[in-house]
Amino acid sequence: MQKSGQKMFYGWWIVIGGFILNFIGIGIAFNALGIFFKPVVESLGFNRGDFSLYFTIAALAMTFAAPVVGKLLEKFDVRLVVGACTLILAVSFASFSQCNTLPQFYFLAVIVGIGHAGSHIIPVSTMINNWFREKRGLTMGIVFTATGIGGLIFNPLGNWLILNYGWRQTFIILGIIIGLVATPTAIILMRMRPEDMGLYADGAPAPASGEPVDVKGLALGEFVKSGAFWMLALMIFFLNTLNVGIQQHLIPYLTDIGHSSTFAANIMALYLGMTVVGKLLLGQISDKKGLSLGLIIFSGVLAIGIGILFGANVAAIAIIWGIVYGVGNAVQTVMPPLMTAACAGLKQFSTIFGILTIFQTLGSGLGMPLSGYLYDWRGNYYLAFWLYIVMVFLAAVFGLLALRRARFAKR
């Protein structure tokens, strides 16, 4: 249903806005970071492990900022919170261009992490869960396809910019894009909940009585004490550790084993492009068949994808990796917000998901230096890849255990 006289349910504008925020915020400032790794390290003489710590610091900053953002989203206009955070992200990301020492990268990483916390995942996931019930899996899949499409576009574009203008100018250009696109989107399009506009989830009108809609769910304190919270937290932690550990070292790995930087950037783009297919499929499966089946299938595909990396010195195998791993990687982005809503409900979703995002950022912060230091120790990434295969299976087990306790949606 939709409000009389309204051509399109405003929830679809939320989907469009959320897509843009993820496309820019994650597509550039997260999924395209790998293109900077070797140029910066080789230009400034850093080792891979030490330079990787700037990503860890950004993740830790996001860890501390995420619960604060969750609270701010409950108290203030989402346009104000997200608009400010996207602007912070844009300015700090562009400022990486001025860095010459590790402490300078580390300092700016703190600001970048704060900007990330309120620019995309938490507010977008909260709004999609508020605006949709019947099509929640589909719409969540749509907004998170943007992260892959962003990487598909900005990895080859960014690599071309680096080759032609250098890494410093590329940081500036991409930072300007973040500011000019994401900040206006947040201010113009985003609304936290349909009731703010006299609507109800999925386009139905708000109750004629004018009484507030009863939103079901657990309070933060109640959910944190449950086993489901800690199972979800561990699942999220393992998935994000392996995701960042592979993604941010993919281009260095492929160039190490003989491929050109252009080929490596294109494989990164292929992988991120295939996440679009995976996210749409996973969203549909979650809506129609339940979250458990989606988790099992896509975790298996993800594990197979990691295994394919061992043969990626062959160009055709690297291409196959991009397809398989890209589809399986959807489990890392689509499942956490859907499973949080299923296990905790929507009563305090933004606060609860903000707390769970701590484990996401802790995993992200661990993955990049973990791969870097394992490379420095062994001279290759193979031990890291074996470790990440184990993490996939652990994540699937903990996720299934959490879903056994789901109370607010189809398991």
Rosetta blueprint (number, residue, H / E / L):
1 M L
2 Q L
3 K L
4 S L
5 G L
6 Q L
7 K L
8 M L
9 F L
10 Y L
11 G H
12 W H
13 W H
14 I H
15 V H
16 I H
17 G H
18 G H
19 F H
20 I H
21 L H
22 N H
23 F H
24 I H
25 G H
26 I H
27 G H
28 I H
29 A H
30 F L
31 N L
32 A L
33 L L
34 G H
35 I H
36 F H
37 F H
38 K H
39 P H
40 V H
41 V H
42 E H
43 S H
44 L H
45 G L
46 F L
47 N L
48 R H
49 G H
50 D H
51 F H
52 S H
53 L H
54 Y H
55 F H
56 T H
57 I H
58 A H
59 A H
60 L H
61 A H
62 M H
63 T H
64 F H
65 A H
66 A H
67 P H
68 V H
69 V H
70 G H
71 K H
72 L H
73 L H
74 E H
75 K H
76 F L
77 D L
78 V H
79 R H
80 L H
81 V H
82 V H
83 G H
84 A H
85 C H
86 T H
87 L H
88 I H
89 L H
90 A H
91 V H
92 S H
93 F H
94 A H
95 S H
96 F H
97 S H
98 Q H
99 C L
100 N L
101 T L
102 L H
103 P H
104 Q H
105 F H
106 Y H
107 F H
108 L H
109 A H
110 V H
111 I H
112 V H
113 G H
114 I H
115 G H
116 H H
117 A H
118 G L
119 S L
120 H L
121 I H
122 I H
123 P H
124 V H
125 S H
126 T H
127 M H
128 I H
129 N H
130 N H
131 W H
132 F L
133 R L
134 E L
135 K L
136 R H
137 G H
138 L H
139 T H
140 M H
141 G H
142 I H
143 V H
144 F H
145 T H
146 A H
147 T H
148 G H
149 I H
150 G H
151 G H
152 L H
153 I H
154 F H
155 N H
156 P H
157 L H
158 G H
159 N H
160 W H
161 L H
162 I H
163 L H
164 N H
165 Y H
166 G L
167 W H
168 R H
169 Q H
170 T H
171 F H
172 I H
173 I H
174 L H
175 G H
176 I H
177 I H
178 I H
179 G H
180 L H
181 V H
182 A H
183 T H
184 P H
185 T H
186 A H
187 I H
188 I H
189 L H
190 M L
191 R L
192 M L
193 R L
194 P H
195 E H
196 D H
197 M H
198 G L
199 L E
200 Y L
201 A H
202 D H
203 G H
204 A L
205 P E
206 A L
207 P L
208 A L
209 S L
210 G L
211 E L
212 P L
213 V L
214 D L
215 V L
216 K L
217 G E
218 L L
219 A L
220 L H
221 G H
222 E H
223 F H
224 V H
225 K L
226 S L
227 G H
228 A H
229 F H
230 W H
231 M H
232 L H
233 A H
234 L H
235 M H
236 I H
237 F H
238 F H
239 L H
240 N H
241 T H
242 L H
243 N H
244 V H
245 G H
246 I H
247 Q H
248 Q H
249 H H
250 L H
251 I H
252 P H
253 Y H
254 L H
255 T H
256 D H
257 I L
258 G L
259 H L
260 S L
261 S H
262 T H
263 F H
264 A H
265 A H
266 N H
267 I H
268 M H
269 A H
270 L H
271 Y H
272 L H
273 G H
274 M H
275 T H
276 V H
277 V H
278 G H
279 K H
280 L H
281 L H
282 L H
283 G H
284 Q H
285 I H
286 S H
287 D H
288 K H
289 K H
290 G L
291 L H
292 S H
293 L H
294 G H
295 L H
296 I H
297 I H
298 F H
299 S H
300 G H
301 V H
302 L H
303 A H
304 I H
305 G H
306 I H
307 G H
308 I H
309 L H
310 F H
311 G H
312 A L
313 N L
314 V L
315 A H
316 A H
317 I H
318 A H
319 I H
320 I H
321 W H
322 G H
323 I H
324 V H
325 Y H
326 G H
327 V H
328 G H
329 N L
330 A H
331 V H
332 Q H
333 T H
334 V H
335 M H
336 P H
337 P H
338 L H
339 M H
340 T H
341 A H
342 A H
343 C H
344 A H
345 G E
346 L L
347 K L
348 Q L
349 F H
350 S H
351 T H
352 I H
353 F H
354 G H
355 I H
356 L H
357 T H
358 I H
359 F H
360 Q H
361 T H
362 L H
363 G H
364 S H
365 G H
366 L H
367 G H
368 M H
369 P H
370 L H
371 S H
372 G H
373 Y H
374 L H
375 Y H
376 D H
377 W H
378 R H
379 G L
380 N L
381 Y L
382 Y H
383 L H
384 A H
385 F H
386 W H
387 L H
388 Y H
389 I H
390 V H
391 M H
392 V H
393 F H
394 L H
395 A H
396 A H
397 V H
398 F H
399 G H
400 L H
401 L H
402 A H
403 L H
404 R L
405 R L
406 A L
407 R L
408 F L
409 A L
410 K L
411 R L
